[in-house]
Amino acid sequence: MKLLFIFLLLLLNILQILCFQNYQGFRQRRQVDGSSNGSQIDLNITVPYIFSARLYPYGTSKDDKLVQVDPTAFNLQTPLKLLDHTYNSLFVHKDGFISLSGDGNAPIPLIAVYWTKIKTGKVYFRESFDSTILNVAQNEVNIQYRYGSEFRPTSVAIITWETSDGVINIQYRYGSEFRPTSVAIITWETSDGNTDGNVFQLALILGDSGCFAHIVYSKLTSNSDAVAGFTSDDETSTYFALPGSGTPAAIQLVEKSNIGIPGEWLFRIDSEQIYLCGAGFQGLECVDSCLPTQWYLDCSKQCHCADGNPCNTETGECPDAKCNPGWIGAPICNEDIDECAENANLCPTEQPDCVNTPGAYLCLCFEYDNSTNSCLGNADKGHPEAGKSATIAVPIMELNPRLPQRIQETTQKATTRRIRPTFAF
């Protein structure tokens, strides 16, 4: 039995070496030769979790600027678009995040790579226009989002943190449709003479037709409930948190990915929401396919095609531009028909109140007359909205978390008391 176990272990090692050799040359071409027109492999589908996280080149030898003052402001030659807002400068913080306002008391909007208290280390920044870096960034985007030639990056801003508490690297990949104008590279490096630190990196891939954030966690050895994610300003209050953010599980970001390479995360950040996946996929690892009624990035948009057929995951168009009953707006078929508004006499007298629902309608009885044993419809009551769609007043649930209602029963009357949770920051 022991010999069999040793044989199986050796066989597994041989298979891993063969797999690595088969893809090693291809991986090098992806990193360096962005001009190649050869077919690309979607790592999420074919060879997930074979490679380790890769850092963009950084350091003083690459003309990076060291962050001496916390925070340090840097002007961008290519504007950064985050959550539908445009910024021409950013502030790099030594504690593992960047902010987009000069307010030290409330540094939002922000991008938190691995936001935790950092005592010692180095932080590097540069905005790169190097053609090799731009090709790498465009290649990364294209693999994940399949934009082709539509996206051409202008620059890449690279920020790298090296800390004594671990290494985090952040990188993003986009397709040939997006050509980055520049790449802003920020690197956090905290060593304090200790090689066992955290190293992580944020590469902001900047272009006229889109902006992406490529986060690379190269090494994480410590965690004090680090925060990782994106947040907008106070007015919109839009945010996105990476898994484990603000908890001890944040250190596991070095082992997870949405692009198939442990420690690497790629997001599209210029729209009204943060997107993880290309068209046709959803989920944390971007390996779950869209439902037949879903399309676009993260399967975030709806379509309703005839006979339940799936729509095109990139354009949303239905086959032959035919919609399912109850829907219009071909070829995407995403507009609900209000049957109640179009036909005032749609419902029978027994249930005269019409309620529109997505793709259908309901006939209900809102008010029952016990004296006549019948329903009072809007028309019968002289309602000012007679003949139009009826609506039901329902309570609107607040988005902030609440504990379940606690109901206290007494012999007199039941009362309801809401308990508000408290949060410690």
GUMI-926916 format. One record per residue: residue in three letters; x, y, z of N, C-alpha, C, O, CB in turn. Coordinates in pm, whole numbers, plus 50000, padded with zeros to 5 digits. Atoms other than C-alpha are relative to their C-alpha. Last residue first. Glycine has a CB too. Example, Ala and Ser with C-alpha at 12.3 -4.5 7.8 and 13.67 -1.06 7.14 Angstrom:
% residues 2
SER499184988149994513674989450714499235010950073499745022050090500415004649858;ALA500894988150000512304955050780500905012050000501945011850066499015000350125;
% end
This chain:
% residues 425
PHE499024997250106484665503551320501375002050061502345004449989499595012649918;ALA498764994549946482075487351548500995001849886501184992749806500594990950110;PHE498805004250071478575482551415501205006850062501155018750093499905003249850;THR498924990249986475325483551609501244994449934501464982349936500265003650149;PRO498675005149966472245464351504500995011550014500815022149953500494990149894;ARG498984995450094468845480951521501354994550040501754995950156500045015549994;ILE498704998649935466145460951702501015004249894501194997149795500444986750069;ARG498865002350088462625466151576501295002750076501435012850145499935008749874;ARG498884991249967459745462251820501174996449911501554984849904500384998850150;THR498805003250077456355448151728501075010250031500825022250030499704999649849;THR499224988350042453415448051966501254995249928501744984249954500385008950121;ALA498675003250051450695422252018500685012849953500085021249886499914989849884;LYS499864997550142447855434252230501414996849955502384999450026499655014649967;GLN500784988850047446455428752578500045001049847499015000149780500515013050064;THR501425003449994447525394152693499125011249947497945009149918499604996750143;THR500574997649868451045401152574498544996149997498004992849892500185014850044;GLU501425002449984453175389352281499585002450144500264998250238499644985749957;GLN500285002649860456545404752210498504998750019497775008449999500585011250091;ILE501414998149967457655402351848499764995850144500094984650185499084991949903;ARG500295007749879461325407251768498575003150042498255014650070501025003350115;GLN500884993749903461865418351411499774990650119499614978550103498665003949935;PRO501415003350013464805401951242499175006950108499655009350219499794984950008;LEU500305012649936468075421051267498534996949982497735006149962500385000450150;ARG500784999049877468605448051013499864986050059499844976049987498605006349973;PRO500345012449928471125452850733499225002850128499495012650198501264992250034;ASN499055002249891470915484850525499584987950081498394985350096500105012450089;LEU498865008050042469005480750200500984997550113501764988050108500705006749887;GLU498774992450002465655492350336501174990749968501144978849999500225007250134;MET498995004649905462635471750242501255008549985501725010949874500324985149978;ILE498695000450065459855490850067501054996450104501205003350204500345013749933;PRO498904993349928456435482450211501314998249925501584987549871500144994450143;VAL499225009749923453835473049950501115007450071501615017550020500584988749909;ALA499054993449911451045494149801500704989550084500054982250160499295010450091;ILE500165004249861449485474049523501055007050083502245006550051500114984650014;THR498765002549927449095489849183499684996250142498665000350197500935012349998;ALA500114999049855446265489048935501334996950064502114988850013498904990650054;SER499395010849923447025495648571499825002550148500105013450197501494998649966;LYS498555000650008444605519948416500524988750085499764982050155500615013350044;GLY499585003750134440885516148342501494999549982501974994649880499455009449904;ALA500795010750062439865534848655500464997849857500675007249781498505003450004;GLU499115007550089442755555648793499264988749931499874979049884501194994550078;PRO499444991150103440405581848941500914992949901501124997849790500765011350065;HIS498594997049971438495553649118500575009049891500305006649773500834986950012;GLY499734986750050434775555549064501415004550026501685016350046499055009750060;LYS499854990649890434295525849293500225014349952500415023350034501154995850089;ASP501215000049919432895502749024500065010750108499025016350145499784986450063;ALA501054993250076435705512048782498735001150082498045011350075499734992649870;ASN499744985750009438375503649036498885007449929498475018249972501325002549929;GLY498894996350087436855469749110500195015049997499365022450051499774994849860;LEU500154986350045434735462049411501205003649915502295006049967499845009850120;CYS498844991149995434635424449447499635013849951498795015349862501154994349916;SER499324997950127431445405249524501175009550020501295016050124499025005549893;ASN499185011850029429485390449811500695001049863500674991749782499134987350005;THR500395005150131426995418949789500754987349961500524981349856500235010649894;SER501454998750014427045428550157499524994349867498424988949858499585014650011;ASN500715011049934430525414550213498505000649978497824990349979500305000050148;ASP501224994649938432065437949955499204988450058498624980449984499155008049896;TYR501165009050009435625426149881498845006150076498995010550190500344985950056;GLU500974996949894438485450049806498734991949979498164991849870499675015350002;PHE499404991649897441695443049614499055002250118499475002450234500415013449941;CYS501094992749936440375413349416500595008150114500935002550219498874990350051;LEU500195001449856443045400749182498755007350044498115014449967501225005350075;CYS501334994849970443765394548813499704997050147499674985450188498924993749906;LEU500815007149902447485390348748498655006850013498565019050003500714999350136;TYR500854991549916449645400148450499214991150095499104979050074499055008949914;ALA501345005549980452455386248233499175010150079499545021850091500064986250074;GLY500385009550103455985392648107498604994550011498234985849932500944988950000;PRO499055001650110457135409148429499584989049903499564977249938501384996850055;THR498825006949950453945415348631500964998249883500544999349768499634986250065;ASN498985003950097451075439648568501184993450070501624998150175500475012349919;VAL498664996449954448255439448820501014995049898501064983149867500294994050143;CYS498905005150082444615439648707501335005250053501485017150080499825003949852;ASP498824991449985441815444148959501214993749931501674982949970500305002550150;PRO499924989150098438525429148839501295008250003501535016249913498875009150020;GLN498674995249958438645395049004500375011749908501175010049816501094988549994;GLU499725006649872435035382348989501345004550058501515004950180499994984849982;THR500614992449891434265408548723500264993550136500245000450238498505001349977;PRO501435002749979436745391848485499475007950120500245012950202499754985050021;CYS500325009349891440105408048401498494998150014497725007149981500595005150132;LEU499275012650014441215423248069499574989750102499554977750072501495002550013;ASN500965010749968438585450248057500654986249991500004976549954498805000849905;ALA500654997149871440995479848075499064988850043498794987450162499245013149992;ASN501355005650005443195465447798499345001750136499654994350229500014985049958;GLU500465001150137446485482847712498554995349991497884998149892500894990649923;ALA500194986750056447195495148064499424999349859498685008349818501325007749998;CYS501094993449928446625460748217499715013849943498555017949933500345001250149;GLU501285004750050448735443347953498835007250066497805009450002499874985050023;ASP500964997549891451765464348038498614996449949497895004849896500055015050049;ILE501294994950045454225448247795499095001850120498924992650200499344990449895;ASP501205007149955457685444447947498745006749945498615018949949499954999450154;GLU501034990649955460635457947750498724992250031498194985249946499745011049893;ASN499834997449857463745435647730498985009950055499145014850166501385005150026;CYS501215004749932463235419047394500105001750151499974992150227499734985349965;ILE499595004349866466825423447271498824994850081498984986050166500685011450075;PRO499655014349990465935423446898500384995250140500584983250160501144997149908;ALA499095008150082463275434046962501105009049944500855020749916499234992949885;GLY498674993950001461825457347226501014991849923502194991749956500495001950140;ILE499734993350126458715437447319501425005850007502165003050102498935011249970;TRP498814991550011457805412547593500105006049861499704999849763501264991950033;GLY499934991049886454595395747714501175009549994501335018050083500084992150125;PRO501254992849972454915366247478500135008350127500695003850227498834990150014;ASN500935008349926458615358047419498715007850021498755020150028500624995750136;CYS500124998749854460345379547162499024989950057498134985049987499565014150037;LYS501345003749954461535371946808499964999850153500834994050218499574986349943;ALA500614988249936464565390546672498574997350045497725006250040500015011849902;ASP501044994950090465375360746443499255011950060498185015650011499014988949966;PRO500025006450132467375346246736498805004949919497675004649967499964984750013;CYS500695012950005467375371947020500074994149859500175001549762498535001550045;GLU500975001850107469945399847047499434985850001500164976050020500645003049865;GLY501345001549947471595406047385498944997249896497764996449929499635012250074;THR500874989550053474765419447218498594999650059497885009650054499924998949850;GLU499284987350014477505400447406499095011349955499255022650001501134998549901;THR499514995349870475615370447549500745013249991500935019850093500904989550060;ASN498564998350014473575365847230500555006350127500085016950169500345008749876;CYS499594988950086470105355847344501525000349990502214993250064499465013550055;PRO499054990449941469055321847478500325011149900500285009049779501294992950043;ASN498665000750059465885305547340500935010250066500505021050105499935002549848;GLY498975001849898462935303347579501414998949945502314994550016499714987950079;ASP499795014349973460445297547297501114997550101501664986550108500324992749871;ALA501095009450027460735334047191500444985650027501584981950001499525001449856;CYS500165004550138463485354747351498884989749988498534983050085501324994149947;HIS501115009549992463355373847678499634995949858498775001949793498765006250075;CYS500625001450130466535393747749498914989450013498944981250105501044996149889;GLN501055009750025468015406748073499575000249853499615010549786498815002650091;LYS501154994850073471265424148169499074988749961499464977049959500465007849875;SER500734989849925473835416748443498805005749928498055013549987500935011050035;CYS501395004050027475205383648314499025010050062497995006150116499724985850054;ASP500585005449877478475394348485498554995549982497834993950080500065010450110;LEU499015003049897479225414448170499304995650128498295001550168500895012250027;TYR499104989249963476415412447911500974995550109500964983950150499215012350046;TRP498904996950091473625386247884500835011450060500505016550167499485003849858;GLN498984990649953470845368848076501065002449893501324993849808500654994850130;THR500574986549999467515352247983501015010550044500625021850076498795000350092;PRO500464996150134469105319147876499455014249993499455020349886498954990449953;LEU501275006550030470985318148210499535004449861500035014349808498935003350108;CYS501244992549983474585330048202498804990949978498894980849908499955012049903;SER500594994250120477445305548239498725007750034498075005250135499704989249897;ASP501415003550013479295299948566499405007249880499545019449866499225003550129;VAL500075012850072483125300948538498554995549981498304985649912500794989350075;CYS500364997850141483685337248633500014987149919500494986949806500945010249936;GLU498895004950082485495328348958499725001349851500554997549769500304985650034;LEU498744994849948483205349349181501194996049914502125003949896500214995350141;GLY499455006849883480125342148973501365005550037501985012849960500104985249974;GLN500314993649874479105351848620500614991950114501184981250092498485001650019;PHE499575007049879479855344248258499675008250124499515020450119501504997049995;GLY500345014250001478375352247917500364992550125500024980750138500674993649887;ALA501365003350043480005386047865499804985049995500634977749940499715006249863;GLY500344996550136483245389548059498584995949967497914989350047500974993749903;CYS499965010250105483405386948434499695005949864499045016349852499014988950031;LEU498955010149988484285408448734500194992049873501324988949836499684990750114;TYR500235012850069482315440448672501204990950018502354995150003499715002449850;ILE498765007350022482155470248912499674986549936498784979449983500794998050134;GLN499735010649905479065492048875501324993349964501854995149854498844989750002;GLU500724997049878478155525248714500164989150105499844991350222498535002149971;SER501454998950012480835520048451499365002950136500055005850233499414987149942;ASP500414986750047484585527848465498495001849994498035013249984500575002549866;ILE500374990949892485695498848690499415013249953499055021450037501205002750085;ARG500324987950077486155467648478499375009850097498405006550166499044996949878;PHE501324994049993487785443148715499885011149895500845018249867499725005650141;LEU500174990150105490705418648711498565005150001497614997350006500364994049861;TRP501394995950015491955398249005499935011249895500785020149892499405004850136;GLU500254989550099495205378849039498515002549984497714993249974500634996349864;GLY499474987149957496255359949353499765011349902500085022849933501444998750023;PRO500134996749857495755325349207500695013250033501845015549997500594988850085;ILE498635000149949495575326248825499955004350145499595015750173500935009549915;GLY499365013150010492205315948676501424999350049502034988650042499974995749862;ILE499455001950135490845350648596500814987149990501514985049891500895011949962;ASN501115000450095488465356048892500494998449856499704999049762499155012750012;SER499874992250123491095346549146498704999749922497914990449935501164994849914;LYS501214999650081491715330449484500215009049879501195016349870498815004950083;GLU500305013450050494835319049672498814999949904498554989749840499734990750115;VAL498835004550076496395353349737499764986349938500494982349848501224999650091;LEU500074993950133492925365649839501174995749913501054995649790499975015150011;GLN500215010350101493145340450125499845005849859499714998349763498794991750035;ILE498695005250039494665367150351499894989349891500874986349823500734994350122;ALA499444991650107491265384250351501354994849952501714997049837500145014350048;ALA499955007350127489835354750549500595008249887500795002949777498614995349962;PRO498775007950009490755371750879500154992549868501264988749830500054990150114;THR500055011649911487935396550805501354992849994502184996049909498844990349960;GLY500304995849864487605431350655499944988850101499504990850214498735007350002;SER499584986549964487395418150300499575003550141498425001450179499445010249901;GLY499215000149877486905380450290500445013650046501135014850148501194991549982;PRO500355010149900485775380449928500945000250120502165000450104500014986249937;LEU499435012950036486435413649751499694989850109499454993750223501525001049977;ALA499015005649909484065442049834500494986649947499704978449902499424998350141;PHE499805014150032482195463649583501124994850088502215000750091500334997849848;TYR498785006449953480755497849662500034985549954499004979649921500115000850152;THR499785012750068478275523349538501304993850049502315000750062500025001949846;SER499805010849903477325550549787500074986349933499534976549985498875000050103;THR500495012350062476025573449510500134987950091499334978650081500754997349872;GLU501274997850068476255606649694499434987149943498244984449958500185010249890;ASP501155001049910478905596849949498675000649927497694994849973500075011050103;ASP500164988949907481555590149685498744998150084498024988350069499945013349924;SER500194987250068482355556449531499885011150104500245009250220498754999649909;THR501134992249952483805525149688499965013349930500995018949893500075001950153;PHE500194987050065486035497149566498825007150065497855000750106499784998349846;GLY501204997450079487405466049736499995014149944501005021149945498774997750082;ALA499705000150143489885451149979498715002249922497734995049941500684986649957;VAL501154996650084489935456950356500455000349854501505005949822499385013650042;ALA499794990450109492555439650570498745001749917497974992249897501174995549911;ASP501334997450056491395421750885500075010649890499345020449892499035004650112;SER500724994249885494875424351038498635004449951498295016249956500805012050063;ASN501294993650024496545400850791499435005050132499354997750230499024990249933;SER500654995349877499995385950754498735007549964498575012349852500965009150081;THR499575008049884501955365150503499355004550129499454997550230501505000550014;LEU500664995049880500475376650173500384990950116500074979050115498445000649983;LYS499745007449876502585372349860499295006950115499425019050134501534999050029;SER498865008750023502105381749495500304991650124500594979750113501235008249962;TYR499495003449868498585395649535501144990049982500894978049966498874994250093;VAL499155011949992497975411349195500494998550144501205007150195501205000949901;ILE499435001449866495125435549133500774986950006500254976449970498895000650111;HIS499395013249993494325445848776500734999250133501745005950153500994997549879;ALA499105001249885491915475048768500494985650007499704976250017499285004150133;PHE499985012849932490315483748437500995000450116501985007750113500354988649902;CYS498955000349898489295515448256499864987150080498754982750110499915012550095;GLY500205008249880487335517947933501165001050095502275004750056499784985549961;SER501235007850008486955533647588499774991050121498864982850120500024991549876;ASP501144991650032489475562047621498684992350004497644998250033500195006249862;GLY500234997950142492045540847800498775008549977498015011150070499864986749928;LEU500764988150034493605534348138499875001649850500865000349777500645012450061;ILE499885000150146494765501348283499045010549946497825009049955499694985749940;LEU501184993450056495215507648656500205001349850501055009049804499755013950066;ALA499754994450133497755482548784498695005549946497744998049921500604989349903;LEU501204995550069497595476149158500415006249867501185015849864499195010350087;GLN499894989950106500325455949323498645003249941497774994549929500954995149889;PHE501204999950084500935434249625500035012149909500755021849936498715000150086;VAL499744992750125503945423449828498734999249915498274988349882501264994049922;ASN501074999750098503515413350192500475007849877501105018249891498715006250059;GLY500974989349996506585404750396498894998249899498834988249828500675013249978;ASP501315006149984508745374750484498915010750004498145010950100499954991550126;THR500455004750131511945388850339498614994050008497994991249905500974989849944;ASN500615013249985512465408950656499454995749866498585002449809498895000250110;GLY498945009949986514885437850641499494985850012500264976450032500835003150118;ASP499344997149873512025461750711501104989850026501324985550139498984999950116;SER499045010549968510245444550419500645002150136500714992750216501074999249895;THR499634997649861507095463350328500904988850045500454977550066498765001150092;GLU498945009349959506635466349951500415003450143501015013950167501245000649903;TRP499774999149856503485482349806501014989350040500814977450012498664998450079;THR499505011949933503605486849427500235003050147500925012650181501304995049934;ILE499724996549861501565511549222500374987350073499614977650072498785007150067;ILE499545011549922501585508548842500385004750140501295012850155501194992949930;ALA499494994749873499565533348635500314988250090499414980650125498985009850067;VAL500155009449889499245519348282500615006450123501815009350125500664986249969;SER498875000649907498695542547986499694989950108498554985550121500315014050061;THR499194988350030496485546947681501245000150087502325003750041499195012850020;PRO499774990349894495135511747711500885011449953501845009549879500634993350119;ARG498574997150008493925495347388500325010550105499975022150087500415004949856;PHE499594989249911490565478947446501515001649989502264992350016499574997350147;GLU500944989450027489195458547158500325012050087499995023450053498554995250025;SER499464991250103492405438647189499015010849961499405020749898500394991949877;GLY499805004750135491295423747518500455010349901500695021849936498794994049953;TYR501114996650088491775432647881500354997149854501524996149818499625014750017;ARG499795003850139493915419348167498775003849918497645001349961500294984749987;TYR501245001550074494285434148515500294996949853501285001749798499145012650012;GLN499834998350144497085431348776498644997949933497794990849986501074990249943;ILE501284999050066497295435549153500215002449851500925011749814499155011250061;ASN499854995050136500265423649356498635000149933497884990549945501014991449919;ILE501235000650078500225419849733500255005749862500785016749850498865007550071;VAL499914994150133503235411449944498684998349928498104987549928501134993749920;GLY500445008150113503305404850317500095007549870500375019549869498604995250022;ASP501125008549964503555420550661499514991849882498504984949893498875008350055;SER499465010949918507025435150621498914990350037499174979750094500665005550126;THR500084997849856505575455550337500594988250074500764977450019498555002350043;GLU499145010249941506185459449964500045002950150500585013150193501455000149937;TRP499734999349857503325478449796500904988450041500604976850009498684999850082;THR499525012349937503275483549419500335002650146501065012050179501254994549927;ILE499684996949861501285509449223500354986950070499574977450066498805007150073;ILE499605011749921501265506648843500425004550139501375012150155501164992349930;ALA499464994849873499385532148630500254988250092499314980950126499025010350066;VAL500265008949887498985517648279500675006050123501895007750126500534985549972;SER498935001049900498715540447976499584990350108498414986650118500335014050061;THR499104988750022496725545247656501184999750095502315002650055499245013150015;PRO499584992049884494995511647649500965011049961501795009449871500644991150105;ARG498574997950017493375500447321500485008850115500205020850115500325006649861;PHE499364993549886489905485747356501505000649977502154990349956499684992550132;GLU500814988649958487855478847042500635007350119500395019250136498604995550035;SER499314987450029490595457146889499235012250049499715023450032500235001249851;GLY499344998950128489355425047054500695013449983501335018350076499014997849888;TYR500364987650067487045430547348500655001349863500225009749783500405011750086;ARG500145002550143487185394347468499545012549924498595011949845499024988549976;TYR501214993350050486535403047834499804998949850498745002749799500055014450038;GLN501135000349908488935380548027498725005149936497654999449958500315008250122;ILE500235013749954491515371647764498744999350085497954990050072501214994850079;ASN500655007550107491175405747599499704985750041498674980150001500875000049876;VAL501394995950012491875424747918499274991449897498124987649917499905014849962;GLU500715004549881495075405547984498525003249992497684994950026500615006550125;ASN500155014550008496275410447628499204994650117498314986250101501374993249995;GLN501055002650098495655447847645499734985149988498574980949976500395005849864;ALA501284996049942497675450047966498844997249904497804992349946500025014850036;VAL500345009549894500565429947822498635003250056497794994350074501075000250111;ASN500405012450066500535450947505499614989350101498644982050080501124994949911;LEU501324997950058500555483147709499504987349931498314984149941500035011649901;ILE500975000049891503475470547920498585001649945497664994949992500315011250101;THR500065013649948505475462047607498974998850111498184989350114501374995550051;SER500805008350090504595495247444499884985650049498844979350030500595000149860;ASP499155009550070505875515147741499144990449918498154985049967500884992250101;PHE500444999450139503455543047832500824990349913500754990749791500135014349945;SER499165005250108503795536548204499315001549865498124998849850500344985450026;GLU500965001350109502395556848492500804996749875501625004749829499155013149980;ARG499664994150129504655550748789498814998249906498034988949919501294993549940;PHE501034995550095504345543849159500645004349869501715010449867499175011750060;TYR499494994950127506285525149428498835004149910497754998449917500884989349930;VAL501104999050095505465519349796500535006949875501135017649883498775007850060;LYS499824990850112508115507550039498764999449910498134988949894501284996549920;GLY500035005550134507955491350381500195010849896500525022249928498714992749976;THR498804997550080507355498050746499834993849862499014984949841501264994450069;LYS499004992549925504435501450986501205003749914501645015249914500474991950121;ILE498675004350042501485491250770501045008850069501005021150056500165000749844;LYS498954991649944497965493350915501374994249967501684982850002499845001350153;THR499765003649861495615475550678501145008750052501865014849972500334984850016;TRP499974988649908494115482150339500094995150144499134990050201498745008949981;TYR499855007949877494995454050101500195010150113501285011850167501234989749990;VAL499365012250047494055467149757500164990250116499724978750109501385003249936;ALA499225006549894491545493249865500554986949946499804977849911499134997550127;ILE499785013950038490365515149577500924994050106502084998050118500634998749854;LEU498715006649982488935548149695500004986049940498954980149914500364999350148;PRO499985014150041486225574149655501394993950018502405001050028499564998749853;ILE500805007050100486645584249930499745009549884499725021749903498654994950061;PRO499295002150127489375594250175499204991749901499614980649865501324993350025;ALA500895009350071487095607750452500584997549861500145003649764498535005749989;ASN500945005549903489285625150711499064989849936498674980150001499195011250063;GLY499375010149916492235629850475499064993650099499284982250140501145005950073;ASP500544999349865490145647550213500604988950085500294977150064498464999049999;GLY498974995749907492375650449907499535000950143500275005750229500535013149959;SER500274986749947490065629849691501075003450101501704994550159498585000850064;LEU500154990950113490695599949465499545013850045499095021849962499014994449900;SER501234992249993492025575549722500005010049885501035012849824499875007350136;ILE499914986950065494575547649686498655006950015497615000450014500404998649849;PHE501144995850080494985518049919500325013149931501275020049967498725001350087;GLY500525009850094497575496650099498765004149924497974995549885499714987850070;ASP500735010949934498475515150419499264991049902498364983749943499025005850098;LYS499095010849964501145535850243499274988050060499814976950061501045005050097;HIS499845001449855498495557250079500884988050030500784977649964498624998650070;VAL499515013149960498675568049713500275000050150501025008350200501294996149920;PHE499194999049879496525597949620500374986050046499504977850073499235007850113;LEU500305009749895495125600249267500975002050116502025008250100500074985549946;SER498915002449905494915625848988499564989650101498374986750113500435013150071;ASN498734996950066492865633948678501194998250092502335000350050499985014149949;TYR499034993849909489615617848795501325001749925501744993049848500204991350129;THR498674998450060486485608848597500915007750095500515017750155499905007249865;HIS499414986949973483255595248748501445000249947502104989949941499975003150153;ASP500674989650078481045566548621500475014250034499785023850000498524999050021;LEU501424999649967482165541748888499335012549941498645020050011499804999750151;LEU500425009549897485865549448844498535002350031498145013250073500865001350128;LYS501455000249986487305565948532499624989050099499914977250077499304997749862;LEU500535012449942490995574748553498495001450014498005011350068500674996850137;PRO500974999649889492245602448324499564986150042499484976949961498795008249959;THR501255005750051495405596148114498994999750113499284993750217500234985749940;GLN500084994850137498295619248201498784994749927498235001349839501274996549923;LEU500075010150106497655612148567499935006849864499175016349845498794990650021;ASN500844996250113498775635748843500094989449891501174984149864500415013949944;PHE499395001650132500205619349154498995004349894497834999949898500474985349976;ALA500854997850116499405628849514500804998449872501955002849863499365014050006;THR499334992350103501315613349805499095001049877498554991049831501374993649962;PRO499935005450135499505601650116500785009249907501055020849940498594997849944;ASP501245007949997501545596250324498805009150027498685014650136500094988850108;VAL500994993549914504755613650219498704992249989498314987749881499785015049960;GLN499324995449879507765594350082499015005950100499185004250221501065010449964;VAL500944992049923506085573449810500665003650133500864994950218498644992450023;LEU500265004949866508955561549592499045009550072499205021750064501324998550080;LYS499854989949897508715570349222499664993850135498644986950149499115012449972;ASP501104998249906509265542448972500335011150100501495013350132499694986850074;ASP500374985849986511915548248706498745001850082498025011750065499805006349863;LYS501044997750101512045511148616499495014350005498445017549948498844990250020;SER499375002650130515375506848801499025001949885499435003449770500584985949996;THR499284987950042513685523649098500694998149866500895007849792501025004150106;GLY498794996849926511275494549123500685012549946500285017849843500974988349996;TYR500054987949917508595477748914501345002150069502234993650063498854999150104;PRO498664995449961508005451548643499905013250078499175022250039500915001849876;TYR499434991350102504335440648651501405004250046501635005550166499085012549974;LEU499894985649977503865412748897500425007249873501205002149793500995002750113;ARG498904993450070502665377748816499965015050026498905021250018499954997149848;ALA500234985950031500515355849041501255006649943502365003849987499545007450125;SER499994991649881501225318649018499885014549958500105017949841501294997750083;PHE498944990249985500195296648727499925006950135498915006250205499925010349888;ILE498705006150027498225264148715501115009850032502145006050088500094995549852;TYR499155001649883495045276348887501274991849973501684983850056499224993550109;PRO500094991549882492615271748600501034996050105501304984250127498614999550059;VAL498955004249906493825255448278499965008550127500935015650155501385000949934;THR499115010750044491015255048023500984995350106501034983450138500765004549881;ILE500655012150049487925274148133500994988649981500664977150008499295002849870;ASN501095003749912489085302948349499404986449961498874979250045498935010849999;LEU499495007849887492415303448166498894995950095499054986150168501045008050076;ASP500714994749885490695314247845500374991650121499904980250135498455000049977;ILE500665009949917493385304947594499305007150114499905015450182501004989650054;GLN499724999349858494315329647324499224989350074498164984950028499675014050056;SER501155002149913494495324446949500434999850145501544995550178499274986949964;GLY500415013749982497465339346768498824998850094498505008350166501154991850052;ASN501405001250039497615375646666499494985850017498404982549970499825004449856;SER500365012750065500845382146853498524999649970497705003750053500404988150087;SER500324997650141501575418646923499554987549928499134988149812501205005749929;GLY501404996250016501325414447300499595002149857498415004049828499725012350077;ASP500294997350140504575395147314498535003149982497744994149952500414988249911;VAL499024991650068505805398247670499545004049861499625015749824501334992849992;GLN499464989349918503285384747921500855009849920500885021649953500814994150112;ARG501064991049954501145364747684500575011750077500075022950064499004992450086;ARG500424991950114504195350347510498925009850040498895021149993499514991049886;GLN498984989950025505605339247846499605008849882499825020949885501364993549975;ARG500144989849898502335321547927501015011149980500685022849997500164993950139;PHE501164991750033502435303247596499835011250102499515022550065498734991549995;GLY499644991350111505955290847666498865009249961499095020949930500414991849882;GLN499044990049954504925278048008500375009749888500395021849908501244993350054;TYR500574986749999501745261147888500995010950037500665022750032498855000550093;ASN500844997750117502995226847779499525014449992499335019649882498824990750002;GLN499154998350117505845227348028499175003149876499605010849790500844987449977;PHE499314987149990503425233548316500865002649877500895013749826500865000550127;CYS500984989450023501165205048210500685013650001500385022249918498894999650105;LEU500345000150142504135181348181499015011149966499165017849864499414986549961;ILE498864994650075505435191248524499685000749852500015010649786501264991450023;GLN499944985649976502005186348684501135006349920500975017249865500185002850149;LEU501084993650074501655152148520500015015150017499785022449921498654994450043;ILE499635000250141505065141348649498955007049915499285014649824500204985549951;ASN498964989950021504175152549002500415000849853500635011749800501224997050087;LEU500634986949994500935132648992501005011149974500705020849904499335002150136;LEU500754998250124502775101348877499345013749995499325020249891498944989049985;LEU499044997150106505275104949161499295002649867499675011649792501004988549985;LEU499484986649975502435107149414500995004249892500965015649845500665000650138;LEU501034990450040500695077049262500485014450019500185023149938498724997750080;PHE500105000150146503905056549286498985010249951499245017449854499624986049952;ILE498824992950052504495066949649499945000849848500275011149789501304993050045;PHE500174985849970500925056649742501155008249943500945018949886499895002250152;LEU501014994950092501335023149567499795015050020499655022549923498684992550020;LEU499364998550131504595016949754499015005649897499385013749813500554986649953;LYS499104988549992502845023850087500675002549865500815014049822501054998050109;MET500834987950000500005000050000500865012650000500565022349931499075000150121;
% end
